[in-house]
């Protein structure tokens, strides 16, 4: 009551504002208006439409513009924003700006006309730090004040990662008073050296800074340093921290404390054994620091444990009398089966004790391994659910490996048979086999090769027989068939055709017989609702595996599809990748983007010829180092019904194997062999980094050395939004 008495006028005005929209006319907007405003809910929109008819014509009946921009920005990078004007006949003055905490840090401006998308380039400052970043894009009518056609404001994600930082150490494990030698390699997004100074820190297991090098200069993007551990270090994982303009990278190293023995006991054996192996085999060795072998007596004990029996259980032992520096050992797998029924997942431990006869020294050592089952796993690669587009090719890959994803050996693959089938479920409910292939065993083709060789010999003899003046019909009657199989020998033309077919088939199956991976393409019928994929594997050792997968049709209300595929098997920097864009409708043009490391690199438009209006268009894209290790092409087009149809494809790029490197070891220069000369050959001006370690240390694979896989993992760290 007090509110009504004190604010009667306010109540009347409020009631009047509620009544006026109810009397307004219907502006003809659909019920799903993007602004969420119902009919007549705001009378001011009518005046805006009347006063700005050139700008607001059909504004809410269909989209007027499209903005494509990455959500991630990095310091020092060029931020690209692609703007397209869809249905406005006059030019639009588009301005894009980047803002950090409300302050503009970069901007770009350009006039854009309908049908020709433009890329706005915004240079992100190199000194940018973390904060709240936003992208603001607005389109205005040229030559007017306040004639805003569209306005977009989007929040962006700032990533401090703008470099690939690789840290290499000379050892996987260190002890007190040892020198830690390490090398830091810094590459930008274009895989070029980063030449600015970096900050390096040494952290103990509690992350306390033990030493630091501020503003350390680089040499062609490489920093080589070393430091000495204390005699009694804190045991644990120490860290080498690299800090560059806000980006931080920490490499952990294992630090222990041990005292060097008079001689070492070494056990060399595989880290994994199959439960079908006949024995646990390896090599037991003893060696002094001067590489002299240890001679005497040795005892080797075998222990085993699993999840059911978590404690080490003694199995058996072997005694070597005498022990001569290095000897082979073998423990039958049956001895383990007597202790543990199920060996899958079990761990074994070998403990050795060597008594050196000359100095009467005893030293011990151990090694551990894991036993895995030998079952074969067959699976379709990719992330389900699998999606296909009716009427367009569908690509799939099937892989065969052990159950822990370890690859099968070539010998096992050569003796295997793989059958792959694809069945389409049509919209009518009927089924149709659209793909069926069998990869036979390699030895099954021996009879076919022998028959082709016999046919070749027959043709040679027939030519010699005909050259002597005899009739070929008499020769054919007696010798033109194989007595064992009863098959007629092939003529020369048939023989050439058969050998070509056999060569193409072997090339098609080569990757499977080497790596256990088979890639195939299915031609999907137009009216397909679902796709069923099956694969079955069996080999001559009795291993059997199978895989099933379901693919669903891509949803499109009007059954319009666009797809992109490639005919290039490999992509290397400096070469071209060929893409094929196809559609099931007549499109005048399409646009495509090239993206890598979550950034847009290139945007273009392709117009199809009016005379042909072919359903397939070929596009060639040059590959740059900025696209490594993989890039994505996004293809999209706009239909007359204002629908945007798109497709994308990811292409891996080999960006780290461009230069050939040659290493030559010259042992003839110093005849005392106290020094070794190394000769390196490659591109002029290149930096060579050499790391020399003992063979058994390198065999540990402790992660301290650079490898092809470690470099690729660092490069792929730029993309953190993978499916």
C-alpha positions in Angstrom: 0.0 0.0 0.0 2.8 2.4 0.8 4.3 1.7 -2.6 1.1 2.6 -4.4 0.6 5.8 -2.5 4.2 6.9 -3.0 4.5 6.0 -6.7 1.2 6.4 -8.3 2.6 8.1 -11.4 5.2 5.4 -11.8 2.5 2.7 -11.7 0.5 4.6 -14.4 3.5 4.9 -16.7 4.4 1.3 -16.2 0.9 0.3 -17.2 1.0 2.6 -20.2 4.3 1.0 -21.5 2.7 -2.3 -21.2 -0.4 -1.4 -23.1 1.3 0.4 -26.0 3.1 -2.7 -27.4 -0.1 -4.6 -27.3 -1.6 -2.1 -29.8 1.4 -2.2 -32.1 1.1 -3.8 -35.5 2.7 -7.1 -36.6 6.0 -6.4 -38.2 6.1 -9.8 -39.9 9.0 -11.2 -37.9 9.1 -14.9 -37.4 8.4 -16.4 -34.0 12.0 -17.6 -33.7 13.4 -14.0 -33.9 17.1 -14.1 -33.0 16.6 -11.2 -30.6 13.9 -13.0 -28.6 11.4 -10.1 -29.1 7.8 -11.0 -29.8 5.4 -9.2 -32.1 5.2 -5.5 -31.1 7.1 -5.9 -27.9 9.3 -2.9 -28.7 7.8 -0.2 -30.9 11.2 1.5 -31.4 12.3 -1.2 -33.9 9.6 0.0 -36.3 11.1 3.5 -36.5 14.6 2.0 -36.9 13.5 -0.1 -39.8 11.8 2.9 -41.5 14.7 5.4 -41.0 17.4 3.0 -42.0 15.8 0.9 -44.7 19.0 0.6 -46.9 20.9 -0.8 -43.9 18.2 -2.8 -42.2 16.4 -4.3 -45.2 15.8 -8.1 -44.5 18.1 -7.9 -41.5 16.2 -10.4 -39.4 14.9 -12.6 -42.2 18.3 -14.1 -42.8 21.9 -13.5 -41.7 23.7 -10.5 -43.1 27.3 -11.4 -42.4 29.6 -14.2 -41.2 32.7 -13.9 -39.0 35.2 -16.7 -38.7 38.0 -16.2 -36.2 40.0 -18.4 -33.9 39.2 -18.4 -30.2 42.8 -18.7 -29.2 45.4 -15.9 -29.6 49.1 -16.1 -28.8 51.7 -13.4 -28.1 53.6 -12.2 -31.2 51.2 -14.0 -33.6 49.2 -12.6 -36.4 45.5 -12.9 -35.5 43.4 -13.4 -38.7 39.7 -12.7 -38.8 37.7 -13.6 -41.9 34.6 -11.6 -42.5 32.0 -12.3 -45.2 29.1 -10.1 -46.3 26.2 -12.3 -47.3 23.1 -10.4 -48.5 23.9 -6.7 -48.5 24.4 -5.1 -52.0 26.4 -2.1 -50.8 30.0 -2.2 -49.4 30.4 -2.4 -45.7 33.1 -0.7 -43.6 34.3 -3.5 -41.3 36.5 -2.8 -38.3 38.0 -5.5 -36.1 39.8 -4.8 -32.8 41.4 -6.8 -30.0 40.9 -5.6 -26.5 42.7 -6.6 -23.3 40.9 -5.7 -20.0 38.9 -3.0 -22.0 42.0 -1.5 -23.7 42.4 -1.8 -27.4 45.8 -3.4 -28.4 45.3 -4.1 -32.1 42.9 -3.1 -34.9 42.3 -3.5 -38.6 39.8 -1.9 -41.0 38.7 -2.8 -44.5 35.8 -2.3 -47.0 34.1 -5.6 -47.8 31.5 -6.3 -50.5 29.1 -9.2 -50.8 30.5 -12.5 -51.9 34.1 -11.7 -51.4 35.4 -12.5 -47.9 38.3 -10.6 -46.6 40.9 -11.4 -44.0 41.6 -8.8 -41.4 45.1 -9.0 -39.9 45.7 -8.0 -36.3 49.2 -8.2 -34.9 49.2 -9.4 -31.2 51.9 -7.6 -29.2 54.9 -9.8 -28.4 54.8 -8.5 -24.8 51.2 -9.6 -24.2 50.4 -11.4 -20.9 47.5 -13.2 -19.5 44.2 -11.3 -19.1 40.7 -10.9 -20.4 40.8 -10.6 -24.2 37.9 -9.8 -26.4 37.4 -9.6 -30.2 35.1 -6.8 -31.3 33.9 -6.7 -35.0 31.5 -4.1 -36.3 30.2 -3.2 -39.7 29.1 0.3 -40.7 27.8 1.9 -43.8 30.6 3.9 -45.4 30.4 7.6 -45.1 27.8 7.7 -42.3 27.9 8.3 -38.5 26.2 5.7 -36.3 25.1 3.6 -39.3 26.0 0.3 -37.6 24.9 -2.8 -39.6 26.2 -5.4 -37.2 28.2 -5.7 -34.1 29.9 -8.7 -32.5 31.8 -9.0 -29.2 33.4 -12.3 -28.3 35.6 -13.4 -25.5 38.9 -15.0 -26.5 41.3 -17.4 -24.8 44.9 -16.2 -24.4 47.5 -18.9 -24.6 51.1 -18.2 -23.4 52.4 -21.0 -25.6 54.0 -19.5 -28.7 57.2 -21.6 -28.8 58.1 -25.2 -29.0 60.6 -25.8 -26.2 62.6 -29.0 -26.2 65.0 -29.9 -23.3 67.6 -32.7 -23.8 69.8 -34.1 -21.0 72.8 -36.3 -21.2 71.6 -38.9 -18.7 68.2 -40.3 -17.6 69.4 -40.7 -13.9 72.0 -38.7 -12.0 73.7 -39.1 -8.7 75.4 -36.6 -6.4 78.4 -34.6 -7.6 77.7 -35.4 -11.2 77.6 -32.8 -14.0 74.2 -32.3 -15.6 74.6 -31.3 -19.2 71.5 -30.2 -21.0 70.5 -28.5 -24.2 67.4 -26.2 -24.8 66.0 -25.9 -28.3 63.5 -23.1 -29.0 61.4 -23.0 -32.1 58.5 -20.6 -33.0 55.3 -21.6 -34.8 57.1 -21.6 -38.1 59.7 -24.0 -36.8 62.4 -21.3 -37.0 64.9 -20.6 -34.2 63.9 -18.2 -31.4 66.8 -15.8 -31.0 65.8 -13.7 -27.9 67.2 -14.4 -24.4 65.6 -16.9 -22.1 65.6 -17.5 -18.4 66.7 -20.8 -17.0 66.2 -22.1 -13.5 67.2 -25.3 -11.6 64.6 -26.6 -9.2 65.0 -29.2 -6.5 62.2 -31.7 -5.7 60.5 -29.1 -3.5 60.5 -26.5 -6.4 63.1 -24.3 -4.6 65.3 -22.4 -7.1 68.8 -23.8 -6.7 70.4 -21.9 -9.5 69.3 -19.5 -12.2 70.6 -17.9 -15.4 68.6 -14.7 -16.3 68.5 -13.5 -19.9 70.6 -16.3 -21.3 71.5 -15.7 -25.0 70.7 -18.3 -27.6 72.7 -19.5 -30.6 70.4 -20.3 -33.6 67.6 -21.0 -31.0 69.8 -23.4 -28.9 71.2 -23.0 -25.4 73.8 -25.5 -24.1 74.4 -25.4 -20.4 75.6 -27.5 -17.5 75.6 -27.5 -13.7 77.0 -29.7 -11.0 74.8 -31.5 -8.4 75.8 -31.3 -4.8 77.6 -34.3 -3.3 74.6 -35.1 -1.1 71.6 -34.0 -3.2 68.0 -34.2 -2.2 66.7 -37.4 -3.8 63.8 -37.0 -6.2 62.8 -35.4 -9.4 64.7 -32.2 -10.0 63.6 -29.7 -12.7 65.1 -27.6 -15.5 62.7 -24.7 -15.9 62.7 -22.5 -19.0 60.8 -19.3 -18.9 60.3 -17.2 -22.1 57.9 -14.3 -22.2 55.4 -15.9 -19.8 55.7 -19.4 -21.4 57.0 -22.0 -18.9 58.5 -25.4 -19.7 59.8 -27.8 -17.0 61.9 -30.9 -17.7 62.1 -33.3 -14.8 65.3 -35.4 -14.2 65.7 -38.2 -11.7 68.4 -37.7 -9.0 69.5 -40.5 -6.8 72.4 -41.0 -4.4 74.6 -44.1 -5.0 78.3 -44.9 -4.8 80.0 -46.4 -7.8 80.8 -50.1 -7.2 84.1 -51.7 -8.2 82.2 -53.5 -11.0 78.7 -53.4 -12.3 76.2 -56.3 -12.7 74.1 -55.9 -15.9 71.0 -57.9 -17.0 69.9 -57.4 -20.5 66.5 -58.7 -21.5 63.3 -57.4 -23.2 60.9 -55.3 -21.1 57.9 -57.4 -22.2 57.4 -61.1 -22.7 54.4 -62.9 -24.3 52.7 -65.6 -22.3 53.1 -67.9 -25.4 56.9 -67.5 -25.4 58.8 -70.6 -24.6 61.3 -69.0 -22.1 62.5 -65.9 -20.4 65.8 -65.2 -22.2 68.5 -62.6 -21.8 72.2 -61.9 -21.1 73.9 -61.6 -17.7 77.1 -59.5 -17.7 79.7 -58.1 -15.2 81.9 -55.2 -16.1 84.5 -53.0 -14.4 84.7 -49.3 -15.0 87.5 -49.8 -17.6 85.2 -52.2 -19.6 87.1 -55.2 -18.3 84.8 -58.2 -17.7 84.2 -59.7 -14.3 85.1 -63.4 -14.0 84.1 -65.8 -11.2 80.8 -67.3 -10.1 77.3 -66.0 -10.6 73.8 -66.8 -9.3 70.7 -65.7 -11.1 67.3 -65.9 -9.3 63.8 -65.5 -10.8 60.9 -64.0 -8.9 57.3 -63.4 -10.0 54.2 -61.5 -8.7 50.8 -60.5 -9.9 47.6 -58.7 -8.6 46.5 -61.8 -6.7 49.9 -62.5 -5.2 51.4 -59.0 -4.7 54.5 -60.3 -3.0 57.5 -61.5 -4.9 57.5 -65.3 -5.1 60.7 -67.3 -5.6 60.5 -69.5 -8.7 63.9 -70.9 -9.6 67.6 -70.0 -10.1 70.6 -70.7 -12.3 74.2 -71.0 -11.2 77.0 -70.1 -13.6 80.3 -71.8 -12.6 82.5 -70.4 -14.0 81.1 -67.0 -15.0 83.1 -65.5 -17.9 82.2 -61.9 -18.1 79.0 -62.3 -20.1 76.7 -65.3 -20.5 73.2 -66.1 -21.8 70.4 -67.3 -19.6 67.0 -68.9 -20.2 64.2 -69.8 -17.8 61.4 -72.0 -19.2 57.9 -70.3 -19.1 56.6 -73.6 -17.7 58.3 -72.9 -14.4 56.3 -69.6 -14.1 53.0 -71.3 -15.0 53.5 -73.8 -12.1 53.6 -70.9 -9.7 50.9 -68.6 -11.2 48.1 -70.0 -13.4 47.3 -66.7 -15.2 50.5 -65.0 -16.4 48.8 -62.1 -18.1 49.9 -58.9 -16.4 52.5 -60.6 -14.1 55.8 -59.0 -13.3 59.1 -60.9 -13.1 62.3 -59.9 -11.4 65.7 -61.3 -12.0 68.3 -60.8 -9.2 71.9 -61.6 -10.0 74.9 -61.9 -7.7 78.4 -62.1 -9.1 81.5 -63.1 -7.1 84.7 -61.9 -8.7 87.4 -64.5 -8.2 90.5 -62.4 -8.4 89.6 -59.7 -5.9 86.9 -61.6 -4.1 84.3 -58.9 -4.6 80.5 -59.5 -4.6 78.1 -57.2 -6.5 74.4 -57.5 -7.2 72.0 -56.3 -9.8 68.4 -56.8 -10.9 66.1 -56.3 -13.8 62.3 -56.4 -14.2 60.0 -57.2 -17.0 56.3 -57.7 -17.6 54.4 -60.7 -19.1 51.5 -59.8 -21.4 49.0 -62.0 -23.2 49.5 -62.6 -26.9 45.9 -62.0 -27.9 45.3 -60.0 -31.1 43.1 -56.9 -31.1 41.3 -55.7 -34.2 39.7 -52.3 -34.2 38.5 -49.4 -36.4 40.5 -46.2 -35.9 38.9 -42.9 -35.1 36.5 -41.5 -32.6 33.0 -42.9 -32.6 30.3 -42.1 -33.6 31.4 -42.4 -37.2 29.6 -40.1 -39.6 29.2 -40.4 -43.3 27.5 -38.4 -46.0 25.1 -40.2 -48.3 26.2 -40.3 -51.9 29.8 -39.4 -51.0 32.9 -41.6 -50.4 33.4 -42.7 -46.8 37.0 -43.4 -45.6 37.8 -45.8 -42.7 40.9 -47.5 -41.3 41.2 -50.8 -39.5 44.2 -51.7 -37.4 45.4 -55.0 -36.1 47.8 -55.2 -33.1 48.3 -56.9 -29.8 45.8 -56.2 -27.0 48.1 -53.5 -25.6 48.3 -51.8 -29.0 51.8 -53.0 -29.7 52.3 -53.7 -33.4 52.4 -57.2 -34.8 55.6 -58.5 -36.4 55.8 -58.6 -40.2 56.2 -62.4 -40.1 52.9 -62.7 -38.2 51.2 -60.3 -40.6 52.4 -62.2 -43.6 50.8 -65.4 -42.3 47.4 -63.6 -41.6 44.2 -63.1 -43.4 42.0 -60.0 -43.0 38.4 -59.7 -44.3 36.8 -56.3 -44.3 33.1 -55.7 -45.2 30.8 -52.7 -45.3 27.0 -53.0 -45.5 24.7 -50.1 -46.1 21.3 -49.9 -44.5 19.0 -48.0 -46.9 16.2 -45.8 -46.0 13.7 -48.4 -47.2 15.1 -50.9 -44.7 16.9 -53.1 -47.2 20.6 -53.9 -46.9 23.3 -53.7 -49.6 26.9 -54.8 -49.4 29.0 -51.9 -50.7 32.5 -53.1 -49.8 34.0 -56.6 -49.5 37.7 -57.4 -49.7 40.0 -60.2 -48.4 43.7 -59.7 -47.8 45.1 -63.2 -48.2 48.2 -64.7 -46.7 51.5 -64.0 -48.5 52.2 -67.7 -49.0 48.8 -68.2 -50.7 50.1 -66.2 -53.6 53.1 -68.5 -54.2 51.0 -70.9 -56.4 49.8 -67.9 -58.5 53.4 -66.6 -58.9 54.6 -70.1 -59.9 51.8 -70.4 -62.5 52.7 -67.0 -63.9 56.3 -68.0 -64.2 55.3 -71.2 -66.0 53.2 -69.1 -68.4 56.1 -66.9 -69.1 58.3 -69.9 -69.9 55.6 -71.2 -72.2 55.5 -68.0 -74.1 59.3 -67.9 -74.5 59.3 -71.5 -75.8 56.4 -70.8 -78.1 58.3 -67.9 -79.6 61.4 -70.0 -80.2 59.3 -72.8 -81.6 57.6 -70.4 -84.0 60.9 -68.8 -85.0 62.2 -72.2 -86.2 59.3 -72.3 -88.7 56.9 -74.7 -87.0 53.2 -74.1 -86.6 52.2 -72.7 -83.3 49.0 -74.8 -83.2 50.9 -78.0 -83.0 52.9 -76.6 -80.1 49.9 -75.3 -78.3 48.1 -78.7 -78.5 50.9 -80.4 -76.5 52.2 -77.8 -74.1 49.7 -75.0 -73.5 48.3 -76.2 -70.2 49.6 -77.1 -66.7 49.6 -80.8 -66.1 49.1 -80.5 -62.3 46.2 -78.0 -62.2 44.9 -78.5 -65.8 44.8 -74.7 -66.3 45.7 -73.2 -69.7 48.8 -71.1 -69.8 48.2 -67.4 -70.2 49.1 -65.6 -73.4 51.6 -62.8 -73.4 48.9 -60.0 -73.1 47.0 -61.9 -70.5 50.3 -62.5 -68.6 51.1 -58.7 -68.6 47.6 -57.9 -67.4 47.7 -60.5 -64.6 51.0 -59.3 -63.3 49.9 -55.7 -63.3 46.8 -56.7 -61.3 49.0 -58.6 -58.9 51.4 -55.7 -58.5 48.6 -53.2 -57.8 47.1 -55.6 -55.3 50.3 -56.1 -53.4 50.9 -52.3 -53.3 47.4 -51.9 -51.9 48.1 -54.5 -49.2 51.7 -53.5 -48.5 51.0 -51.1 -45.6 48.9 -53.8 -43.8 51.5 -56.5 -44.3 54.2 -54.1 -42.8 52.3 -52.3 -40.1 48.9 -54.0 -39.7 47.0 -50.9 -40.8 44.5 -51.0 -43.8 42.8 -47.9 -45.2 39.8 -48.3 -47.5 37.2 -46.1 -49.2 33.5 -47.0 -49.4 31.2 -45.6 -52.1 28.0 -44.9 -50.1 24.7 -45.0 -51.9 22.6 -41.8 -51.8 19.7 -43.1 -49.8 21.7 -44.7 -47.0 20.5 -44.3 -43.4 23.3 -46.3 -41.6 26.5 -48.1 -42.4 27.8 -51.3 -40.8 31.5 -52.1 -40.8 33.0 -55.5 -39.9 36.5 -56.8 -39.9 37.8 -60.3 -39.1 41.4 -61.4 -38.6 43.0 -64.9 -38.4 46.5 -66.2 -38.9 48.3 -69.5 -39.1 49.1 -69.5 -35.4 45.4 -69.7 -34.4 44.9 -66.1 -33.4 41.4 -64.8 -34.1 40.1 -61.2 -33.7 37.1 -59.3 -35.0 35.8 -55.7 -34.9 32.4 -54.1 -35.6 31.5 -50.4 -36.1 28.4 -48.4 -36.9 28.3 -45.2 -38.9 25.4 -42.8 -39.0 24.3 -40.4 -41.7 25.2 -36.7 -41.5 22.1 -34.8 -40.6 21.0 -32.2 -43.2 17.3 -31.0 -43.4 17.5 -30.5 -47.1 19.8 -33.5 -47.9 22.5 -31.1 -49.1 26.1 -32.2 -48.5 29.6 -31.0 -49.2 32.8 -33.0 -48.7 36.5 -32.6 -48.9 39.1 -35.3 -49.5 42.7 -35.6 -50.6 44.6 -37.7 -53.0 48.0 -36.8 -51.4 49.4 -39.6 -49.2 52.1 -37.4 -47.5 52.5 -33.7 -46.9 55.9 -32.2 -46.6 57.0 -28.6 -46.2 57.6 -26.9 -49.6 55.2 -29.3 -51.5 51.6 -29.1 -52.5 48.6 -31.0 -51.1 45.8 -31.7 -53.5 42.2 -31.5 -52.1 39.0 -32.5 -53.9 35.8 -30.7 -52.9 32.5 -32.4 -54.0 28.9 -31.7 -53.4 25.6 -33.4 -54.2 24.0 -30.1 -55.5 24.9 -27.4 -58.0 26.9 -24.8 -56.1 28.4 -21.7 -57.7 31.3 -21.2 -55.3 32.7 -22.3 -52.0 35.2 -20.9 -49.4 37.9 -22.7 -47.6 40.2 -22.0 -44.6 43.6 -23.4 -43.6 44.1 -23.7 -39.9 47.0 -24.9 -37.8 47.9 -24.6 -34.2 44.3 -23.2 -33.6 45.1 -20.2 -35.8 43.8 -19.2 -39.3 46.6 -19.2 -41.8 44.9 -18.7 -45.1 41.4 -18.1 -46.5 40.2 -18.1 -50.1 37.2 -18.5 -52.4 36.8 -20.9 -55.4 34.3 -20.2 -58.1 33.1 -23.1 -60.2 32.9 -22.6 -64.0 29.4 -21.8 -65.2 29.7 -24.0 -68.3 30.4 -27.2 -66.4 29.2 -26.7 -62.8 31.1 -29.9 -62.0 30.3 -31.6 -58.7 34.1 -32.0 -57.9 36.6 -29.1 -57.7 40.3 -29.6 -57.2 42.3 -27.2 -55.0 46.1 -27.2 -54.5 47.4 -25.8 -51.2 51.2 -25.2 -50.6 52.5 -26.5 -47.4 54.5 -24.2 -45.2 56.5 -24.9 -42.0 53.8 -23.1 -40.0 51.4 -25.9 -40.8 53.4 -28.6 -39.0 52.7 -31.0 -37.5 49.2 -31.0 -38.9 46.8 -28.5 -40.5 43.0 -28.5 -41.1 41.1 -27.4 -44.1 37.6 -26.2 -43.6 35.3 -25.9 -46.6 31.9 -24.2 -46.5 29.4 -22.8 -48.8 26.1 -20.9 -48.5 22.9 -22.2 -50.2 20.1 -20.0 -51.6 18.1 -21.1 -48.6 20.6 -19.3 -46.3 22.0 -22.6 -45.1 25.8 -22.9 -44.4 27.1 -26.4 -45.3 30.7 -27.3 -44.3 33.2 -30.1 -44.0 36.7 -30.3 -42.7 39.8 -32.6 -43.1 43.0 -32.8 -41.0 46.3 -33.5 -42.8 49.5 -34.4 -41.1 52.7 -32.6 -42.2 56.2 -33.9 -41.9 58.1 -30.7 -40.9 61.1 -32.1 -39.1 62.6 -34.3 -41.8 63.3 -31.7 -44.5 67.1 -31.6 -44.3 69.4 -34.6 -44.8 72.0 -35.0 -42.1 75.1 -37.1 -42.4 77.4 -38.2 -39.5 80.8 -39.6 -40.2 83.0 -41.1 -37.5 86.8 -40.9 -38.2 88.8 -43.2 -35.9 92.0 -43.1 -38.0 93.1 -39.6 -37.0 94.1 -40.5 -33.4 95.7 -44.0 -33.5 95.7 -44.1 -29.7 91.8 -44.0 -29.9 91.7 -41.6 -27.0 89.7 -39.1 -29.1 87.2 -39.6 -31.9 86.6 -37.2 -34.7 83.0 -36.6 -35.9 82.1 -35.1 -39.2 78.6 -33.6 -39.8 77.2 -32.6 -43.1 74.0 -30.8 -43.8 72.7 -27.3 -44.8 75.1 -24.5 -44.4 74.6 -22.4 -41.2 72.8 -25.3 -39.4 73.5 -26.0 -35.7 74.7 -29.5 -34.9 74.0 -31.0 -31.5 75.7 -34.3 -30.6 75.0 -36.4 -27.6 77.2 -39.4 -26.8 76.1 -42.0 -24.2 76.9 -45.6 -23.4 74.9 -48.1 -25.3 73.1 -49.7 -22.3 72.2 -46.2 -21.0 70.6 -45.3 -24.4 68.7 -48.6 -24.3 66.9 -47.5 -21.1 64.8 -45.1 -23.2 64.5 -42.8 -20.1 63.1 -39.9 -22.1 66.1 -37.7 -21.8 67.0 -37.9 -25.5 65.2 -36.2 -28.3 63.2 -38.5 -30.6 60.8 -38.2 -33.4 57.9 -39.0 -31.1 59.0 -36.4 -28.4 59.3 -33.6 -30.9 55.8 -34.4 -32.4 54.3 -34.5 -28.9 55.7 -31.0 -28.2 54.4 -29.7 -31.6 50.9 -31.2 -31.0 50.7 -29.5 -27.6 49.6 -26.3 -29.4 46.2 -27.9 -30.2 44.5 -28.6 -26.9 40.9 -28.8 -28.2 41.2 -32.1 -30.2 38.2 -34.3 -30.4 
